[in-house]
Amino acid sequence: MTKSPSTIRLPLVRVKAINKFSIGTKILAIAFVTLSTACGSSVNPSSHAIEVSEKVNVKETQLKQRQAGTNQTYADVEALVNLGARVTGTDAAKKASVYLAEQYRQAGYKTKIQTFTYTKFVDLESNIIVDGKTIKGYSLKGTIPGKIKAPLVAIPNFGRSSDFIKTNQLKGAIAIIKRGEIKFAEKVRNAEKAGASAVIIFNNKPEHLRSGALAATSKIPVLAISGEEGEKLVAQTQKSPLNVTLNVNGKNQEITGRNVIAHLEGVTQPKIIVGGHYDSVEDAPGANDNASGTAVVLSLARNLKNSPQARQTWFVAFDGEEDGLHGSQAFVEAATPQFLTGLKGMLNFDMVGVNKQLQIGGTPSLTALAQVVEPTIQLFGSSSLNGASSDHASFAAKNIPVMFFHRGLEPNYHSPNDKTVDPKLLEQTTQVGIDIIKRLLQS
C-alpha cells in the first residue's frame, strides 16, 4: 500500500517478528504452478504447471495457535510476520506464498501459483566507510555504480545551483546534500556541473531514505542515507576535513512474483474477486501492510467455504504490489475478456489491522451498497480508485467495479516497526466483508 487517508489508532497487540523502489513494468512470462489438483481456468489459457517441493508444517503451526489461544486470522498474520520482510522475489516471499496456498488447500480450496516477472532496480549492499565505520546506504535508481574515496563536502541548503557557489573545493570531492525542495536529479546535476565525483543525499527525516529515482541516468554515483547519519556527517565536515569511501552498488534485476489464487473446484468464472497483497517493503515485516488484509481474505474464504457465495468467488493473495501493483496487473492482463466482463466486482483489503474506523473507497455503486449493509463505514475520496494506491486500481483500469477496504495510515507504515495489529479489527473487517459479499452477490 502506498498512500491513503489517516485515522485514529487503537491499542495494539504485538506480533513476534524476525526481521531479516519507481519501477518499469515488463511482464515477461505468466505461468501457473499447481499446488493441488487444478481445474480449468480462463485466466491464462497458455499457463503451464510445475512441481513445488516446499512444505509448510501447517499442523505444527495450528497446534501452537491452539496452545496460545489465538484466533486463526491473527495467527495467519503472525505466521507471515515471522517470515520477515516479504519483498517480492525473496525467499521470505516465496515461503509466504507456499504457506498461503497450503492454508487455502486445507480450507478446501484448489490453489494455484501464478508467476510473473518484471524489472526492478535493486541495491546490493551500498555503503559509506568513515574512519573505519560502515554506514548503510541505498543506491538510487538511475545512478551509475562506483567506488570512490574522496573528501566529503557539505552543500548548504538543498543543493540548488546557488548553493554550490558558496562551496569551495568541490572538484573531485563527494557532495553531501539534504533531501527536499528540489528533485534528486536536479541536486545531482548541479553537483556534476560543480565537479563533484559523487553525491550523497540524506533524508530530511531521521530514518533511512530507502528508495528513490533519478529522472535520468547520472554521470556520477549517487547514494541515499538516513537523516540521522547525514546530519552527523555534515557536523563532522564542519569541524575538520573528512575523507570517506563511497560504495554504490545497484542494478536492474528481473524479479519473479507469485500470486496465490484459490477457488472451489469447478469454479472457472467467478462473479467477484476478493484479494489483498501479501508482499511488504524492505526491512518491514508488514503486519498491517499487508499481512492484515491477506489474513482477512483467507478468513473470508474459510467462513464462506460452505456457502453459495463461495461458488461465485475467487480469492487472491497478490504479490508485487509494493513495487507497483505488478501482481494484480499480471492477473488482469492474463485474464480473457470474457473472464473480466463476467465480474461484478473486485474487493481489495489493504491495511485493515490498525485504526478503529473502517473506510472504503471505489466505484460509487459498490460503496453505496456497502453503506447500506454497514452504515458505520466511512467513505474516502476517489483518488485511490484509479491511482497507484493498491491492487483494486488494476481492476478499475479494466472497468471492473471495485471496493477498497482500508483503515488509514499509521506511524509504523513502511517501517521495521510494522509488527502490530489488533485481532478484534481483523474479526470486525471479516464480518463486514462477509455481509457485503452476500449482499453484492444477491444484487
Summary of the structure (lengths in Angstrom):
residues: 443
radius of gyration: 23.6
end to end distance: 29.7
largest distance: 74.2
contacts: 1634
relative contact order: 0.18
helix: 32%
strand: 24%
